[in-house]
Amino acid sequence: MTETLSQIHEGAADTEALVRDALTVLQPGFHGTTAPEWLLRRLAEGLGSVALFARNIESPGQLAALTAQLRAVRPDVLVAADEEGGDVTRLEARSGSSFPGNLALGAVDDTALTRDVAAELGRRLAECGVNLNWAPSADVNSDPRNPVIGVRSFGSDPLLVARHTGAYVEGLQSAGVAACTKHFPGHGDTSVDSHHALPRVDVDPDTLHARELAPFRAALAAGSKAVMSAHILVPALDPDRPATLSPAALTGLLRDELGYDGLIVTDGIEMRAIADVYGIERGTVLALAAGADAICVGGGLAEEETVVALRDAIVAAVRDGDLPRARLADAAGRVRSLAAWAAEHSAARAAVAPDPGIGLVAARRALRVTRTEGYPPVTEAPYVAAFTPVANIAVGDETPWGVAAELDRILPGTVTGSFREGDALTAHVLRPAGPRRIVAVVRDVHRHPWMAEALGSLLAARPDTVVVEMGVPQAAPSGALHIATHGAARVCGRAAAEVIAGREAGD
């Protein structure tokens, strides 16, 4: 039977709508500090979101120009970034963050401070045109061996994490930036990084609800506009599929049981926990079918070919019956609803009073200082030995950390060196330090046997050494002066440097 002209037009319209919806649910990244031609073309075709990473950001002015370039093509585009403050920063990846991270805020345990920090961070994001922040991390850091959460968590107490997660969501969204609470249903009780492999969280349902889910309930109560799924296997929910691909986790638990009606975003679909087992195309389809509304991709795969491959996989899955057309339409509708909210609230940052010093105030309050009796202050330029572990992918290795730069500002002539696993203590620390006082800067010393052993040897040789722990302070304080900063942001380093030099008041 020959198709009528109207049928042909209807078929073409259906195809165009399907392709547009498939593009709408993608959140891809790209290379460069200006938008490539292919990205602008895909935005015009229906791409609903763009993901920004450190490689895309040089300065606030450049970022504002970039987001304006995107909105000239699609005014309602969602521009996303994972700007957590603290160790995970994109706005200040090259200099270190002006804000301490979650663990520092949890250590202070002042929800008003957390709300104010998040509001100022949101104001700066909005000023640059970013309207979706993949933050906060609501993970309860219950496994001290955790290689990827750590200082990104408010702490190990579910109730503390819950109250600060809610405060953070409120602060961020007061500036018109949508919060994306992560990593549902909780990535804290793992010793595996899902960037590299599939973590498994073996908890019973009662523990899951009382511990892991408490912060997410607080986030939903605070109105979190988005939730990010975790690539973790939780047998209590689904013995076969990770949460990102699990209808039981995303639809059964998050939607039906917890009553969440906002946007569900996946963690990076190219992370190995998904890509190595399912491939990114099948993983994308399974995530959407499970209840996800948006697919984050582009931390690693940031080319047009990735967008085309995922778009085509979604379209094929709908046509083959593997992904219901209504489910895709629902997902695309939620993306558009969030975009409408963001556009409506785009002027909210004007109502947030700028507070440029709030990050340093929080970092100073987060310090925990232990002095030995008769501790001699550091009054001359010291030697800073940074005990440097391998950075996890979420943090990245481009962001500077430590106290050397801030100490040099106060005590000019400060010298620094990096000490890594396998290095000889005498050659890399004692000999270069000479007669100078030594400041040893460590990060999660409890997780790195080589670091603990080397630090012990250093303290035996030089007991007047100052120790600065910029990770999770799980190990007992050591050294003539021990400072726990609860994070490695630039402001944490400045706050520690002030104490080392005896200038706690910030003079």
C-alpha positions in Angstrom: 0.0 0.0 0.0 1.4 3.4 -1.0 1.8 5.8 1.9 -0.1 9.1 1.6 1.7 12.4 1.8 0.3 13.1 5.2 1.5 9.7 6.5 5.0 10.4 5.2 5.0 13.8 6.9 3.7 12.2 10.1 6.5 9.6 10.0 9.1 12.3 9.4 7.7 14.3 12.3 7.8 11.2 14.6 11.4 10.5 13.6 12.4 14.1 14.2 10.7 14.1 17.6 12.4 10.8 18.6 15.8 12.0 17.6 15.3 15.3 19.4 14.2 13.4 22.6 17.3 11.2 22.3 19.5 14.2 22.1 17.7 16.0 24.9 18.6 13.3 27.5 22.3 13.5 26.9 24.8 15.5 28.9 28.0 15.4 26.9 31.4 17.0 27.3 33.8 18.4 24.8 37.3 19.6 24.4 38.4 23.3 24.4 37.5 26.6 26.0 35.1 27.6 23.3 32.2 25.5 21.9 33.2 23.4 18.8 31.0 23.7 15.8 29.6 20.2 16.2 28.3 21.0 19.7 26.5 24.1 18.5 25.0 22.1 15.7 23.7 19.4 18.1 22.3 22.0 20.4 20.2 23.4 17.5 19.1 19.8 16.8 17.8 19.3 20.4 20.7 18.5 22.7 19.4 19.5 26.1 22.6 19.8 28.2 26.3 20.4 28.1 28.8 19.1 30.6 31.8 21.2 31.6 35.1 19.9 33.0 38.3 21.5 34.1 39.7 21.4 30.6 36.9 23.8 29.5 37.5 26.5 32.1 40.3 29.1 32.3 38.7 32.0 34.1 35.3 33.4 35.1 35.2 35.7 32.1 36.1 33.0 29.6 33.5 30.7 31.2 30.8 33.3 31.0 31.6 33.9 27.3 31.5 30.1 26.7 28.1 29.7 28.3 26.8 32.7 26.4 28.0 31.1 23.2 25.9 28.0 24.1 22.8 30.0 25.0 23.0 32.0 21.8 22.0 28.7 20.0 19.8 27.2 22.8 18.7 29.7 25.4 17.3 27.0 27.8 20.4 24.7 27.7 21.4 23.1 31.0 25.1 23.8 31.6 26.4 21.3 34.2 29.6 21.0 36.1 30.8 19.1 39.2 31.9 22.0 41.3 31.9 20.6 44.8 34.4 23.0 46.2 37.2 21.5 48.2 39.2 18.9 46.4 36.8 18.6 43.5 36.8 22.0 41.8 36.3 22.9 38.1 36.0 26.7 38.5 39.4 26.8 40.2 41.1 23.7 39.0 44.3 25.5 38.2 44.6 27.4 41.5 42.8 25.3 44.1 39.3 26.1 45.5 38.3 29.2 47.5 35.9 26.9 49.4 36.6 24.0 51.7 34.9 20.7 50.8 32.2 18.8 52.5 34.3 17.1 55.2 35.5 20.5 56.5 31.9 21.8 56.6 30.9 18.6 58.5 33.7 19.1 61.0 32.4 22.6 61.8 28.9 21.2 61.9 27.2 24.6 61.4 24.4 24.2 58.9 24.0 27.9 58.5 27.7 28.1 57.5 27.2 25.2 55.0 24.2 27.0 53.5 26.1 30.2 53.2 29.1 28.5 51.5 26.8 26.7 49.1 25.0 29.9 48.3 28.2 31.8 47.5 29.4 28.9 45.4 26.1 28.9 43.6 26.3 32.6 43.0 29.7 32.3 41.4 28.5 29.4 39.2 25.4 31.3 38.1 27.5 34.4 37.4 29.4 32.3 34.9 26.3 30.7 33.3 26.4 27.3 35.0 22.9 26.3 36.2 23.3 22.6 37.1 25.8 21.6 39.7 26.5 17.8 40.2 26.8 18.4 43.9 26.5 17.8 46.8 27.9 14.4 47.6 25.5 12.9 50.1 27.5 9.8 50.6 28.1 8.7 54.2 31.8 7.9 54.4 31.4 4.7 56.5 34.4 2.9 55.0 37.6 4.8 55.9 39.4 2.9 53.0 37.1 4.6 50.5 39.4 5.8 47.7 37.0 8.1 45.9 34.7 9.7 48.4 36.7 10.5 51.6 36.8 14.3 52.1 34.0 14.7 49.6 31.6 13.4 52.3 30.3 15.5 55.2 31.4 12.6 57.4 30.6 9.2 58.7 27.5 10.1 60.9 24.3 9.7 58.7 22.4 12.4 60.7 25.2 14.9 60.3 25.5 14.1 56.6 21.8 14.5 56.2 21.5 17.9 57.8 24.4 19.3 55.9 23.2 17.8 52.6 19.9 19.5 53.1 21.5 22.8 54.0 23.8 22.6 50.9 20.9 22.0 48.6 19.0 24.9 50.0 22.0 27.2 49.7 23.0 26.2 46.2 19.4 26.5 44.8 18.9 29.9 46.5 21.3 31.2 43.8 19.3 29.7 41.0 21.6 26.7 40.4 20.0 23.3 40.5 21.6 20.8 42.9 22.3 17.3 41.8 22.6 15.2 45.0 24.9 12.2 44.5 25.7 9.2 44.5 22.4 7.4 44.9 21.9 5.2 46.8 25.2 5.9 48.6 28.9 5.4 47.5 30.4 5.7 51.0 30.6 2.1 52.1 33.0 1.0 49.4 36.7 0.4 49.0 36.6 0.4 45.2 36.5 3.4 42.9 33.7 3.0 40.3 35.8 4.9 37.8 37.9 1.7 37.6 35.6 -1.2 38.6 32.2 -2.1 40.0 32.0 -1.5 43.8 29.7 -3.6 45.9 27.8 -2.4 49.0 26.7 -5.4 51.1 24.3 -3.9 53.5 20.9 -5.2 54.8 17.8 -3.2 53.9 17.5 -1.7 57.4 21.1 -0.4 57.3 20.6 1.0 53.8 17.5 2.9 54.9 19.0 4.2 58.2 22.4 5.1 56.9 22.8 5.4 53.2 19.4 6.8 52.4 19.1 9.3 55.3 21.0 12.1 53.5 19.0 11.5 50.3 15.7 11.9 52.1 17.0 15.2 53.5 18.0 16.3 50.0 14.6 15.5 48.6 12.9 17.3 51.5 15.1 20.3 50.7 13.9 20.2 47.1 17.0 18.9 45.3 16.2 19.4 41.6 18.3 16.4 40.5 19.8 13.2 41.9 22.8 11.4 40.4 22.9 7.6 40.4 25.9 5.6 41.5 27.6 2.8 39.5 27.5 0.4 42.6 26.0 -3.0 43.1 23.7 -3.1 46.1 22.4 -6.7 46.4 19.8 -5.7 48.9 18.2 -3.7 46.1 19.2 -5.6 43.0 21.6 -8.6 43.0 22.3 -8.3 39.3 22.5 -4.7 38.1 24.3 -1.6 39.5 22.0 1.1 40.7 22.4 3.2 37.6 20.9 0.3 35.5 18.5 -1.0 38.1 14.7 -0.4 37.9 14.5 -1.5 41.5 16.9 1.3 42.6 15.8 4.2 40.4 12.1 3.5 39.9 11.2 1.2 42.7 13.1 3.0 45.5 13.8 6.5 44.4 10.6 7.2 42.5 8.0 5.1 44.1 9.2 4.6 47.7 10.9 7.9 48.3 8.5 9.8 46.1 11.1 11.7 44.1 9.7 13.4 41.0 12.8 15.4 39.8 15.6 14.6 37.3 17.6 11.5 37.7 21.1 11.8 36.1 23.6 9.0 35.7 27.2 9.2 36.8 29.6 9.2 33.9 28.4 6.4 31.7 31.9 5.8 30.3 33.2 4.9 33.8 34.5 1.4 33.8 32.0 0.0 36.3 29.5 0.4 33.4 31.5 0.6 30.2 33.6 -2.6 30.8 30.5 -4.8 31.5 27.8 -3.3 29.3 29.4 -0.8 26.9 28.3 2.8 26.8 25.5 2.3 24.2 23.8 -0.6 26.0 24.5 1.0 29.4 22.7 4.2 28.2 19.6 2.3 27.1 19.5 0.2 30.2 19.8 3.3 32.4 17.0 5.1 30.7 14.8 2.0 30.8 15.6 1.7 34.6 14.3 5.2 35.2 17.2 7.6 34.5 16.4 10.8 32.7 19.8 12.1 31.7 23.0 10.5 30.7 26.2 12.1 31.8 29.1 11.4 29.4 32.2 13.3 28.4 34.6 13.1 31.3 36.7 10.8 29.1 34.8 10.4 25.8 34.3 14.0 24.7 33.9 13.7 20.9 30.9 14.2 18.6 31.1 10.5 17.7 30.1 9.6 21.3 27.0 11.8 21.1 26.0 10.3 17.8 26.6 6.8 19.0 24.4 7.3 22.1 21.7 9.1 20.2 21.5 6.3 17.6 21.5 3.6 20.3 18.6 5.3 22.0 16.6 5.7 18.8 17.3 2.1 17.8 16.2 0.8 21.2 12.9 2.6 20.9 12.3 1.2 17.5 13.3 -2.3 18.6 11.0 -2.1 21.6 13.9 -2.3 24.1 13.1 1.2 25.4 9.4 2.3 25.6 8.8 5.5 23.6 6.8 6.8 26.6 9.8 6.3 28.9 12.1 8.3 26.7 9.5 11.1 26.3 9.1 11.2 30.1 12.9 11.5 30.5 13.1 14.2 27.9 10.2 16.0 29.6 12.0 16.0 32.9 15.1 17.6 31.3 13.0 20.3 29.8 11.2 20.9 33.1 14.5 21.4 34.9 15.7 23.7 32.1 12.5 25.8 32.5 13.1 26.0 36.3 16.7 27.1 35.7 15.6 29.8 33.2 12.9 31.0 35.6 15.4 31.2 38.5 18.4 32.6 36.5 18.2 36.0 38.2 18.2 34.5 41.7 21.9 35.0 42.2 21.2 38.8 42.3 19.4 38.1 45.6 22.4 36.4 47.1 24.7 38.9 48.8 28.3 38.3 47.7 30.4 36.8 50.5 33.9 36.3 49.0 35.5 35.5 52.3 33.1 32.8 53.5 35.3 30.0 52.2 38.3 31.0 54.2 36.2 31.6 57.3 34.9 28.0 57.0 38.4 26.6 56.4 39.7 28.2 59.5 36.9 26.9 61.6 37.4 23.4 60.3 41.0 23.1 61.5 41.8 20.7 64.3 45.2 21.6 65.9 47.2 19.4 68.3 50.4 20.8 69.8 53.1 19.0 71.9 54.2 20.6 75.1 56.9 23.2 74.4 56.2 23.2 70.6 58.6 25.7 69.0 56.8 27.9 66.4 58.0 28.0 62.8 59.4 31.6 62.4 61.7 31.1 59.4 61.1 29.7 55.9 60.7 25.9 56.3 61.1 22.9 54.0 57.7 21.5 52.9 57.6 17.8 52.1 54.4 16.8 50.3 53.8 13.1 50.6 51.9 12.7 47.4 49.6 9.8 46.6 48.0 9.1 43.2 45.1 11.4 42.8 41.7 9.8 42.1 40.0 10.7 38.8 37.2 12.7 40.4 39.8 15.1 41.9 42.2 15.1 39.0 46.0 15.7 39.1 45.9 19.2 37.7 44.6 20.9 40.9 47.4 22.1 43.2 47.2 21.2 46.9 49.3 21.6 50.0 50.5 24.5 52.1 53.8 25.4 50.4 52.5 28.3 48.4 50.6 29.8 51.3 53.6 29.4 53.6 55.8 31.1 51.1 53.4 34.0 51.1 53.8 34.4 54.9 57.4 33.1 55.2 59.2 34.0 51.9 61.8 31.5 50.9 59.9 28.4 51.8 61.2 25.4 49.8 59.0 22.5 48.8 59.6 19.0 47.5 57.4 16.0 46.6 57.9 12.6 48.3 56.3 9.6 46.6 56.0 5.9 47.3 59.5 4.3 46.7 61.4 7.5 47.3 64.3 7.4 49.8 63.6 9.6 52.8 67.1 10.9 53.1 67.5 11.8 49.5 64.0 13.4 49.1 63.4 15.0 52.4 66.2 15.1 55.0 69.0 16.1 52.8 67.1 18.8 50.8 65.6 20.2 54.1 69.0 20.7 55.7 68.6 22.7 58.9 65.2 24.1 58.0 62.1 23.0 60.0 60.2 20.4 58.1 56.5 20.6 57.4 55.2 17.2 56.2 51.9 17.4 54.3 50.0 14.1 54.0 46.7 13.1 52.5 44.8 10.1 54.0 47.9 8.7 55.7 45.7 5.9 57.1 45.1 4.5 53.6 48.7 4.4 52.5 51.1 2.1 54.4 54.2 3.6 52.6 53.2 7.1 53.7 52.6 6.0 57.3 56.0 4.3 57.4 57.9 7.2 55.8 56.2 9.7 58.1 57.1 7.6 61.2 60.8 7.5 60.0 60.8 11.2 59.4 59.4 12.0 62.9 62.0 9.7 64.5 64.8 11.6 62.7 63.2 15.1 63.1 60.7 15.1 66.0 60.1 18.9 65.6 58.4 18.2 62.3 55.0 19.8 61.7 52.4 17.4 60.2 49.5 18.6 58.1 46.8 16.0 57.3 44.8 17.3 54.3 42.7 14.1 53.9 40.5 12.2 56.3 42.1 12.5 59.7 41.7 8.8 60.6 45.2 8.3 62.0 46.2 9.6 65.4 47.8 13.1 65.5 51.6 13.0 65.3 54.4 15.5 65.1 55.3 18.5 67.2 52.3 20.3 65.7 49.6 18.4 63.9 46.9 20.1 61.9 43.9 18.4 60.4 42.4 20.5 57.6 39.7 18.1 56.5 40.5 18.8 52.8 43.1 20.0 50.4 41.5 23.1 49.0 43.6 26.2 48.6 41.8 27.9 51.5 42.5 24.9 53.7 46.2 25.3 52.9 46.1 29.0 53.8 44.3 28.3 57.1 47.0 25.7 58.0 49.8 28.0 57.0 48.5 30.7 59.3 48.6 28.4 62.2 52.1 27.1 61.4 53.4 30.6 61.3 51.6 31.6 64.4 49.1 33.9 62.6 45.8 32.2 63.4 44.0 35.5 63.3 44.8 35.8 59.6 47.1 38.9 60.0 
